């Protein structure tokens, strides 16, 4: 399942906050309770690349994820460039 870090800006009190969700969902301001605030930007966190000594693991949030990304390892590479290329290819 896709996973996003959404960035919000409240139209009422101008507060900024972030929230991790499985979509680019509207949120409620945690400061003034204004509702239906759409994210102005988001980072796609469906895939992550983690580094261990001598290798890079590609993690993916599976379709079964609901309230947390529940990452699972899907591939390992010897270079960061190879891992990033893999993510770019499968994320198309």
Biopython code that builds the backbone (N, CA, C, O; Angstrom):
import numpy as np
from Bio.PDB.StructureBuilder import StructureBuilder

atoms = [
    (1, "UNK", "N", (0.844, -1.169, 0.000)),
    (1, "UNK", "CA", (0.000, 0.000, 0.000)),
    (1, "UNK", "C", (0.888, 1.231, 0.000)),
    (1, "UNK", "O", (1.934, 1.255, 0.648)),
    (2, "UNK", "N", (0.474, 2.224, -0.712)),
    (2, "UNK", "CA", (1.226, 3.478, -0.719)),
    (2, "UNK", "C", (1.268, 4.055, 0.691)),
    (2, "UNK", "O", (0.363, 3.830, 1.494)),
    (3, "UNK", "N", (2.317, 4.792, 0.976)),
    (3, "UNK", "CA", (2.461, 5.422, 2.277)),
    (3, "UNK", "C", (3.047, 6.808, 2.064)),
    (3, "UNK", "O", (4.007, 6.958, 1.308)),
    (4, "UNK", "N", (2.492, 7.820, 2.712)),
    (4, "UNK", "CA", (2.908, 9.198, 2.484)),
    (4, "UNK", "C", (3.162, 9.932, 3.783)),
    (4, "UNK", "O", (2.523, 9.673, 4.802)),
    (5, "UNK", "N", (4.113, 10.856, 3.725)),
    (5, "UNK", "CA", (4.305, 11.845, 4.779)),
    (5, "UNK", "C", (3.710, 13.125, 4.221)),
    (5, "UNK", "O", (4.302, 13.770, 3.355)),
    (6, "UNK", "N", (2.529, 13.493, 4.724)),
    (6, "UNK", "CA", (1.807, 14.665, 4.229)),
    (6, "UNK", "C", (2.186, 15.904, 5.025)),
    (6, "UNK", "O", (2.419, 15.835, 6.232)),
    (7, "UNK", "N", (2.246, 17.045, 4.330)),
    (7, "UNK", "CA", (2.567, 18.331, 4.942)),
    (7, "UNK", "C", (1.327, 19.220, 4.874)),
    (7, "UNK", "O", (0.739, 19.401, 3.807)),
    (8, "UNK", "N", (0.938, 19.768, 6.019)),
    (8, "UNK", "CA", (-0.290, 20.547, 6.123)),
    (8, "UNK", "C", (0.000, 21.967, 6.599)),
    (8, "UNK", "O", (0.965, 22.214, 7.321)),
    (9, "UNK", "N", (-0.865, 22.901, 6.174)),
    (9, "UNK", "CA", (-0.848, 24.285, 6.635)),
    (9, "UNK", "C", (-2.290, 24.679, 6.909)),
    (9, "UNK", "O", (-3.126, 24.659, 6.006)),
    (10, "UNK", "N", (-2.583, 25.036, 8.148)),
    (10, "UNK", "CA", (-3.950, 25.380, 8.543)),
    (10, "UNK", "C", (-4.360, 26.716, 7.950)),
    (10, "UNK", "O", (-3.629, 27.701, 8.055)),
    (11, "UNK", "N", (-5.515, 26.747, 7.334)),
    (11, "UNK", "CA", (-6.046, 27.980, 6.746)),
    (11, "UNK", "C", (-6.524, 28.963, 7.822)),
    (11, "UNK", "O", (-6.632, 30.162, 7.566)),
    (12, "UNK", "N", (-6.810, 28.448, 9.028)),
    (12, "UNK", "CA", (-7.343, 29.306, 10.082)),
    (12, "UNK", "C", (-6.233, 29.899, 10.953)),
    (12, "UNK", "O", (-6.142, 31.119, 11.084)),
    (13, "UNK", "N", (-5.390, 29.050, 11.549)),
    (13, "UNK", "CA", (-4.381, 29.543, 12.498)),
    (13, "UNK", "C", (-2.964, 29.558, 11.931)),
    (13, "UNK", "O", (-2.027, 29.982, 12.607)),
    (14, "UNK", "N", (-2.806, 29.094, 10.688)),
    (14, "UNK", "CA", (-1.507, 29.091, 9.983)),
    (14, "UNK", "C", (-0.493, 28.119, 10.578)),
    (14, "UNK", "O", (0.692, 28.213, 10.259)),
    (15, "UNK", "N", (-0.915, 27.198, 11.424)),
    (15, "UNK", "CA", (-0.015, 26.182, 11.984)),
    (15, "UNK", "C", (0.388, 25.206, 10.881)),
    (15, "UNK", "O", (-0.358, 24.980, 9.929)),
    (16, "UNK", "N", (1.568, 24.639, 11.027)),
    (16, "UNK", "CA", (2.064, 23.609, 10.109)),
    (16, "UNK", "C", (2.253, 22.325, 10.896)),
    (16, "UNK", "O", (2.648, 22.353, 12.062)),
    (17, "UNK", "N", (1.970, 21.200, 10.253)),
    (17, "UNK", "CA", (2.224, 19.889, 10.851)),
    (17, "UNK", "C", (2.369, 18.854, 9.754)),
    (17, "UNK", "O", (2.074, 19.107, 8.586)),
    (18, "UNK", "N", (2.832, 17.682, 10.160)),
    (18, "UNK", "CA", (3.006, 16.564, 9.234)),
    (18, "UNK", "C", (2.227, 15.375, 9.753)),
    (18, "UNK", "O", (1.991, 15.243, 10.954)),
    (19, "UNK", "N", (1.830, 14.513, 8.833)),
    (19, "UNK", "CA", (1.136, 13.295, 9.221)),
    (19, "UNK", "C", (1.413, 12.185, 8.229)),
    (19, "UNK", "O", (1.436, 12.419, 7.020)),
    (20, "UNK", "N", (1.626, 10.978, 8.729)),
    (20, "UNK", "CA", (1.854, 9.816, 7.867)),
    (20, "UNK", "C", (0.537, 9.099, 7.652)),
    (20, "UNK", "O", (-0.150, 8.731, 8.604)),
    (21, "UNK", "N", (0.196, 8.906, 6.392)),
    (21, "UNK", "CA", (-1.069, 8.276, 6.017)),
    (21, "UNK", "C", (-0.870, 7.384, 4.796)),
    (21, "UNK", "O", (0.145, 7.471, 4.105)),
    (22, "UNK", "N", (-1.845, 6.534, 4.546)),
    (22, "UNK", "CA", (-1.778, 5.640, 3.380)),
    (22, "UNK", "C", (-2.278, 6.324, 2.113)),
    (22, "UNK", "O", (-2.333, 5.697, 1.055)),
    (23, "UNK", "N", (-2.639, 7.590, 2.207)),
    (23, "UNK", "CA", (-3.034, 8.379, 1.030)),
    (23, "UNK", "C", (-2.828, 9.855, 1.374)),
    (23, "UNK", "O", (-2.468, 10.201, 2.499)),
    (24, "UNK", "N", (-3.063, 10.708, 0.388)),
    (24, "UNK", "CA", (-2.930, 12.144, 0.637)),
    (24, "UNK", "C", (-4.286, 12.663, 1.135)),
    (24, "UNK", "O", (-5.004, 13.353, 0.413)),
    (25, "UNK", "N", (-4.613, 12.320, 2.367)),
    (25, "UNK", "CA", (-5.912, 12.556, 2.967)),
    (25, "UNK", "C", (-5.985, 13.933, 3.638)),
    (25, "UNK", "O", (-4.981, 14.463, 4.114)),
    (26, "UNK", "N", (-7.199, 14.497, 3.664)),
    (26, "UNK", "CA", (-7.420, 15.722, 4.429)),
    (26, "UNK", "C", (-7.279, 15.407, 5.914)),
    (26, "UNK", "O", (-7.502, 14.277, 6.348)),
    (27, "UNK", "N", (-6.905, 16.429, 6.684)),
    (27, "UNK", "CA", (-6.686, 16.231, 8.106)),
    (27, "UNK", "C", (-7.342, 17.366, 8.885)),
    (27, "UNK", "O", (-7.830, 18.337, 8.307)),
    (28, "UNK", "N", (-7.343, 17.224, 10.200)),
    (28, "UNK", "CA", (-7.869, 18.237, 11.106)),
    (28, "UNK", "C", (-6.692, 18.896, 11.808)),
    (28, "UNK", "O", (-5.767, 18.210, 12.245)),
    (29, "UNK", "N", (-6.717, 20.217, 11.920)),
    (29, "UNK", "CA", (-5.623, 20.940, 12.571)),
    (29, "UNK", "C", (-5.522, 20.519, 14.038)),
    (29, "UNK", "O", (-6.513, 20.573, 14.766)),
    (30, "UNK", "N", (-4.334, 20.100, 14.475)),
    (30, "UNK", "CA", (-4.170, 19.681, 15.871)),
    (30, "UNK", "C", (-4.114, 20.865, 16.843)),
    (30, "UNK", "O", (-4.094, 20.670, 18.058)),
    (31, "UNK", "N", (-4.089, 22.080, 16.312)),
    (31, "UNK", "CA", (-3.964, 23.260, 17.164)),
    (31, "UNK", "C", (-5.287, 23.998, 17.355)),
    (31, "UNK", "O", (-5.589, 24.446, 18.461)),
    (32, "UNK", "N", (-6.082, 24.131, 16.286)),
    (32, "UNK", "CA", (-7.334, 24.886, 16.404)),
    (32, "UNK", "C", (-8.567, 24.083, 15.967)),
    (32, "UNK", "O", (-9.685, 24.599, 15.981)),
    (33, "UNK", "N", (-8.357, 22.825, 15.581)),
    (33, "UNK", "CA", (-9.433, 21.911, 15.185)),
    (33, "UNK", "C", (-10.141, 22.269, 13.876)),
    (33, "UNK", "O", (-11.226, 21.754, 13.603)),
    (34, "UNK", "N", (-9.544, 23.141, 13.069)),
    (34, "UNK", "CA", (-10.114, 23.394, 11.739)),
    (34, "UNK", "C", (-10.122, 22.073, 10.978)),
    (34, "UNK", "O", (-9.215, 21.255, 11.136)),
    (35, "UNK", "N", (-11.140, 21.867, 10.160)),
    (35, "UNK", "CA", (-11.313, 20.579, 9.483)),
    (35, "UNK", "C", (-11.070, 20.670, 7.979)),
    (35, "UNK", "O", (-11.009, 21.753, 7.396)),
    (36, "UNK", "N", (-10.932, 19.484, 7.372)),
    (36, "UNK", "CA", (-10.848, 19.336, 5.911)),
    (36, "UNK", "C", (-9.684, 20.104, 5.300)),
    (36, "UNK", "O", (-9.846, 20.802, 4.299)),
    (37, "UNK", "N", (-8.508, 19.969, 5.911)),
    (37, "UNK", "CA", (-7.311, 20.634, 5.402)),
    (37, "UNK", "C", (-6.543, 19.646, 4.539)),
    (37, "UNK", "O", (-6.109, 18.594, 5.007)),
    (38, "UNK", "N", (-6.387, 19.999, 3.285)),
    (38, "UNK", "CA", (-5.669, 19.145, 2.334)),
    (38, "UNK", "C", (-4.167, 19.361, 2.462)),
    (38, "UNK", "O", (-3.733, 20.473, 2.762)),
    (39, "UNK", "N", (-3.369, 18.328, 2.244)),
    (39, "UNK", "CA", (-1.918, 18.511, 2.284)),
    (39, "UNK", "C", (-1.458, 19.396, 1.136)),
    (39, "UNK", "O", (-1.973, 19.291, 0.023)),
    (40, "UNK", "N", (-0.492, 20.264, 1.401)),
    (40, "UNK", "CA", (0.068, 21.105, 0.350)),
    (40, "UNK", "C", (1.255, 20.433, -0.329)),
    (40, "UNK", "O", (1.703, 20.874, -1.388)),
    (41, "UNK", "N", (1.768, 19.353, 0.290)),
    (41, "UNK", "CA", (2.874, 18.597, -0.288)),
    (41, "UNK", "C", (2.913, 17.243, 0.409)),
    (41, "UNK", "O", (2.303, 17.063, 1.463)),
    (42, "UNK", "N", (3.633, 16.293, -0.183)),
    (42, "UNK", "CA", (3.764, 14.970, 0.424)),
    (42, "UNK", "C", (5.028, 14.289, -0.085)),
    (42, "UNK", "O", (5.429, 14.468, -1.235)),
    (43, "UNK", "N", (5.642, 13.512, 0.787)),
    (43, "UNK", "CA", (6.760, 12.650, 0.408)),
    (43, "UNK", "C", (6.223, 11.234, 0.308)),
    (43, "UNK", "O", (5.524, 10.763, 1.205)),
    (44, "UNK", "N", (6.550, 10.559, -0.782)),
    (44, "UNK", "CA", (6.124, 9.171, -0.961)),
    (44, "UNK", "C", (7.073, 8.273, -0.168)),
    (44, "UNK", "O", (8.270, 8.213, -0.452)),
    (45, "UNK", "N", (6.531, 7.584, 0.819)),
    (45, "UNK", "CA", (7.317, 6.684, 1.675)),
    (45, "UNK", "C", (6.986, 5.221, 1.428)),
    (45, "UNK", "O", (7.278, 4.369, 2.267)),
    (46, "UNK", "N", (6.378, 4.921, 0.284)),
    (46, "UNK", "CA", (6.016, 3.541, -0.021)),
    (46, "UNK", "C", (7.247, 2.655, -0.026)),
    (46, "UNK", "O", (7.207, 1.529, 0.471)),
    (47, "UNK", "N", (8.347, 3.158, -0.588)),
    (47, "UNK", "CA", (9.627, 2.440, -0.604)),
    (47, "UNK", "C", (10.633, 3.194, 0.248)),
    (47, "UNK", "O", (10.681, 4.424, 0.222)),
    (48, "UNK", "N", (11.433, 2.458, 1.000)),
    (48, "UNK", "CA", (12.551, 3.020, 1.749)),
    (48, "UNK", "C", (13.804, 2.225, 1.419)),
    (48, "UNK", "O", (13.743, 1.020, 1.177)),
    (49, "UNK", "N", (14.933, 2.908, 1.413)),
    (49, "UNK", "CA", (16.217, 2.235, 1.252)),
    (49, "UNK", "C", (16.975, 2.408, 2.559)),
    (49, "UNK", "O", (17.217, 3.530, 3.004)),
    (50, "UNK", "N", (17.349, 1.279, 3.176)),
    (50, "UNK", "CA", (18.096, 1.313, 4.431)),
    (50, "UNK", "C", (19.509, 0.798, 4.191)),
    (50, "UNK", "O", (19.747, -0.032, 3.314)),
    (51, "UNK", "N", (20.432, 1.304, 4.983)),
    (51, "UNK", "CA", (21.837, 0.926, 4.828)),
    (51, "UNK", "C", (22.290, 0.065, 5.989)),
    (51, "UNK", "O", (22.054, 0.390, 7.152)),
    (52, "UNK", "N", (22.945, -1.039, 5.657)),
    (52, "UNK", "CA", (23.627, -1.899, 6.614)),
    (52, "UNK", "C", (25.055, -2.022, 6.117)),
    (52, "UNK", "O", (25.322, -1.710, 4.957)),
    (53, "UNK", "N", (25.980, -2.465, 6.952)),
    (53, "UNK", "CA", (27.355, -2.589, 6.480)),
    (53, "UNK", "C", (27.451, -3.426, 5.201)),
    (53, "UNK", "O", (27.154, -4.620, 5.205)),
    (54, "UNK", "N", (27.867, -2.785, 4.117)),
    (54, "UNK", "CA", (28.103, -3.483, 2.859)),
    (54, "UNK", "C", (26.889, -3.753, 1.999)),
    (54, "UNK", "O", (27.022, -4.372, 0.943)),
    (55, "UNK", "N", (25.692, -3.308, 2.412)),
    (55, "UNK", "CA", (24.516, -3.560, 1.585)),
    (55, "UNK", "C", (23.408, -2.532, 1.827)),
    (55, "UNK", "O", (23.366, -1.849, 2.850)),
    (56, "UNK", "N", (22.542, -2.460, 0.869)),
    (56, "UNK", "CA", (21.393, -1.564, 0.923)),
    (56, "UNK", "C", (20.136, -2.393, 0.705)),
    (56, "UNK", "O", (20.015, -3.094, -0.299)),
    (57, "UNK", "N", (19.207, -2.311, 1.642)),
    (57, "UNK", "CA", (17.968, -3.071, 1.538)),
    (57, "UNK", "C", (16.850, -2.144, 1.079)),
    (57, "UNK", "O", (16.750, -1.004, 1.533)),
    (58, "UNK", "N", (16.017, -2.640, 0.182)),
    (58, "UNK", "CA", (14.831, -1.914, -0.255)),
    (58, "UNK", "C", (13.642, -2.487, 0.509)),
    (58, "UNK", "O", (13.388, -3.692, 0.477)),
    (59, "UNK", "N", (12.917, -1.603, 1.196)),
    (59, "UNK", "CA", (11.731, -1.985, 1.947)),
    (59, "UNK", "C", (10.510, -1.392, 1.260)),
    (59, "UNK", "O", (10.566, -0.293, 0.708)),
    (60, "UNK", "N", (9.403, -2.134, 1.300)),
    (60, "UNK", "CA", (8.163, -1.669, 0.684)),
    (60, "UNK", "C", (7.006, -1.863, 1.653)),
    (60, "UNK", "O", (6.934, -2.860, 2.372)),
    (61, "UNK", "N", (6.109, -0.895, 1.656)),
    (61, "UNK", "CA", (4.887, -1.035, 2.428)),
    (61, "UNK", "C", (3.950, -1.937, 1.627)),
    (61, "UNK", "O", (3.580, -1.587, 0.506)),
    (62, "UNK", "N", (3.555, -3.096, 2.178)),
    (62, "UNK", "CA", (2.744, -4.044, 1.414)),
    (62, "UNK", "C", (1.282, -3.610, 1.303)),
    (62, "UNK", "O", (0.826, -2.726, 2.029)),
    (63, "UNK", "N", (0.567, -4.238, 0.393)),
    (63, "UNK", "CA", (-0.861, -3.944, 0.198)),
    (63, "UNK", "C", (-1.685, -4.212, 1.446)),
    (63, "UNK", "O", (-2.768, -3.649, 1.602)),
    (64, "UNK", "N", (-1.194, -5.058, 2.329)),
    (64, "UNK", "CA", (-1.928, -5.409, 3.552)),
    (64, "UNK", "C", (-1.775, -4.367, 4.661)),
    (64, "UNK", "O", (-2.460, -4.459, 5.680)),
    (65, "UNK", "N", (-0.897, -3.384, 4.488)),
    (65, "UNK", "CA", (-0.689, -2.362, 5.513)),
    (65, "UNK", "C", (-1.956, -1.535, 5.685)),
    (65, "UNK", "O", (-2.649, -1.228, 4.714)),
    (66, "UNK", "N", (-2.245, -1.181, 6.921)),
    (66, "UNK", "CA", (-3.439, -0.386, 7.187)),
    (66, "UNK", "C", (-3.120, 0.872, 7.984)),
    (66, "UNK", "O", (-3.209, 1.976, 7.446)),
    (67, "UNK", "N", (-2.752, 0.729, 9.252)),
    (67, "UNK", "CA", (-2.529, 1.888, 10.108)),
    (67, "UNK", "C", (-1.057, 2.252, 10.256)),
    (67, "UNK", "O", (-0.725, 3.333, 10.742)),
    (68, "UNK", "N", (-0.184, 1.354, 9.840)),
    (68, "UNK", "CA", (1.259, 1.590, 9.820)),
    (68, "UNK", "C", (1.799, 1.012, 8.517)),
    (68, "UNK", "O", (1.141, 0.170, 7.907)),
    (69, "UNK", "N", (2.964, 1.437, 8.080)),
    (69, "UNK", "CA", (3.463, 0.950, 6.791)),
    (69, "UNK", "C", (3.828, -0.539, 6.763)),
    (69, "UNK", "O", (3.807, -1.146, 5.692)),
    (70, "UNK", "N", (4.160, -1.140, 7.902)),
    (70, "UNK", "CA", (4.498, -2.567, 7.982)),
    (70, "UNK", "C", (5.502, -2.989, 6.904)),
    (70, "UNK", "O", (5.285, -3.974, 6.199)),
    (71, "UNK", "N", (6.577, -2.253, 6.785)),
    (71, "UNK", "CA", (7.562, -2.495, 5.729)),
    (71, "UNK", "C", (8.078, -3.934, 5.710)),
    (71, "UNK", "O", (8.286, -4.551, 6.755)),
    (72, "UNK", "N", (8.279, -4.452, 4.496)),
    (72, "UNK", "CA", (8.909, -5.751, 4.284)),
    (72, "UNK", "C", (10.065, -5.565, 3.306)),
    (72, "UNK", "O", (9.995, -4.747, 2.389)),
    (73, "UNK", "N", (11.109, -6.324, 3.512)),
    (73, "UNK", "CA", (12.266, -6.250, 2.615)),
    (73, "UNK", "C", (11.931, -6.929, 1.296)),
    (73, "UNK", "O", (11.424, -8.051, 1.280)),
    (74, "UNK", "N", (12.216, -6.245, 0.183)),
    (74, "UNK", "CA", (11.919, -6.808, -1.130)),
    (74, "UNK", "C", (13.164, -7.042, -1.984)),
    (74, "UNK", "O", (13.106, -7.788, -2.961)),
    (75, "UNK", "N", (14.290, -6.416, -1.630)),
    (75, "UNK", "CA", (15.521, -6.605, -2.413)),
    (75, "UNK", "C", (16.714, -6.070, -1.633)),
    (75, "UNK", "O", (16.570, -5.233, -0.741)),
    (76, "UNK", "N", (17.914, -6.579, -1.992)),
    (76, "UNK", "CA", (19.173, -6.097, -1.418)),
    (76, "UNK", "C", (20.145, -5.796, -2.544)),
    (76, "UNK", "O", (20.147, -6.465, -3.577)),
    (77, "UNK", "N", (20.980, -4.771, -2.330)),
    (77, "UNK", "CA", (21.949, -4.348, -3.338)),
    (77, "UNK", "C", (23.257, -3.967, -2.659)),
    (77, "UNK", "O", (23.287, -3.672, -1.464)),
    (78, "UNK", "N", (24.322, -3.975, -3.426)),
    (78, "UNK", "CA", (25.634, -3.625, -2.875)),
    (78, "UNK", "C", (25.905, -2.123, -2.930)),
    (78, "UNK", "O", (26.813, -1.637, -2.256)),
    (79, "UNK", "N", (25.118, -1.370, -3.735)),
    (79, "UNK", "CA", (25.304, 0.076, -3.808)),
    (79, "UNK", "C", (23.966, 0.801, -3.646)),
    (79, "UNK", "O", (22.905, 0.264, -3.962)),
    (80, "UNK", "N", (24.048, 2.013, -3.152)),
    (80, "UNK", "CA", (22.842, 2.848, -3.005)),
    (80, "UNK", "C", (22.245, 3.164, -4.380)),
    (80, "UNK", "O", (21.026, 3.208, -4.544)),
    (81, "UNK", "N", (23.114, 3.380, -5.351)),
    (81, "UNK", "CA", (22.649, 3.700, -6.697)),
    (81, "UNK", "C", (21.799, 2.567, -7.280)),
    (81, "UNK", "O", (20.776, 2.823, -7.916)),
    (82, "UNK", "N", (22.215, 1.332, -7.069)),
    (82, "UNK", "CA", (21.459, 0.180, -7.558)),
    (82, "UNK", "C", (20.105, 0.074, -6.851)),
    (82, "UNK", "O", (19.088, -0.236, -7.472)),
    (83, "UNK", "N", (20.114, 0.336, -5.551)),
    (83, "UNK", "CA", (18.856, 0.282, -4.800)),
    (83, "UNK", "C", (17.894, 1.368, -5.268)),
    (83, "UNK", "O", (16.704, 1.111, -5.450)),
    (84, "UNK", "N", (18.406, 2.579, -5.462)),
    (84, "UNK", "CA", (17.569, 3.683, -5.932)),
    (84, "UNK", "C", (17.042, 3.421, -7.335)),
    (84, "UNK", "O", (15.901, 3.765, -7.641)),
    (85, "UNK", "N", (17.859, 2.817, -8.189)),
    (85, "UNK", "CA", (17.423, 2.490, -9.552)),
    (85, "UNK", "C", (16.309, 1.452, -9.521)),
    (85, "UNK", "O", (15.357, 1.536, -10.296)),
    (86, "UNK", "N", (16.425, 0.484, -8.637)),
    (86, "UNK", "CA", (15.384, -0.531, -8.489)),
    (86, "UNK", "C", (14.067, 0.115, -8.071)),
    (86, "UNK", "O", (13.019, -0.173, -8.649)),
    (87, "UNK", "N", (14.120, 0.983, -7.075)),
    (87, "UNK", "CA", (12.909, 1.664, -6.603)),
    (87, "UNK", "C", (12.280, 2.478, -7.734)),
    (87, "UNK", "O", (11.065, 2.441, -7.927)),
    (88, "UNK", "N", (13.107, 3.213, -8.481)),
    (88, "UNK", "CA", (12.596, 4.019, -9.587)),
    (88, "UNK", "C", (11.903, 3.147, -10.636)),
    (88, "UNK", "O", (10.881, 3.538, -11.200)),
    (89, "UNK", "N", (12.464, 1.969, -10.891)),
    (89, "UNK", "CA", (11.910, 1.062, -11.912)),
    (89, "UNK", "C", (10.582, 0.466, -11.466)),
    (89, "UNK", "O", (9.624, 0.455, -12.240)),
    (90, "UNK", "N", (10.506, -0.027, -10.237)),
    (90, "UNK", "CA", (9.276, -0.687, -9.796)),
    (90, "UNK", "C", (8.212, 0.288, -9.354)),
    (90, "UNK", "O", (7.051, -0.096, -9.217)),
    (91, "UNK", "N", (8.571, 1.539, -9.127)),
    (91, "UNK", "CA", (7.615, 2.534, -8.669)),
    (91, "UNK", "C", (6.915, 3.248, -9.826)),
    (91, "UNK", "O", (6.068, 4.111, -9.599)),
    (92, "UNK", "N", (7.262, 2.895, -11.053)),
    (92, "UNK", "CA", (6.652, 3.552, -12.229)),
    (92, "UNK", "C", (5.234, 3.139, -12.455)),
    (92, "UNK", "O", (4.598, 3.606, -13.400)),
]
sb = StructureBuilder()
sb.init_structure("model")
sb.init_model(0)
sb.init_chain("A")
sb.init_seg("    ")
for serial, (resi, resn, name, xyz) in enumerate(atoms, 1):
    if name == "N":
        sb.init_residue(resn, " ", resi, " ")
    sb.init_atom(name, np.array(xyz, "f"), 0.0, 1.0, " ", f" {name:<3s}", serial, name[0])
structure = sb.get_structure()
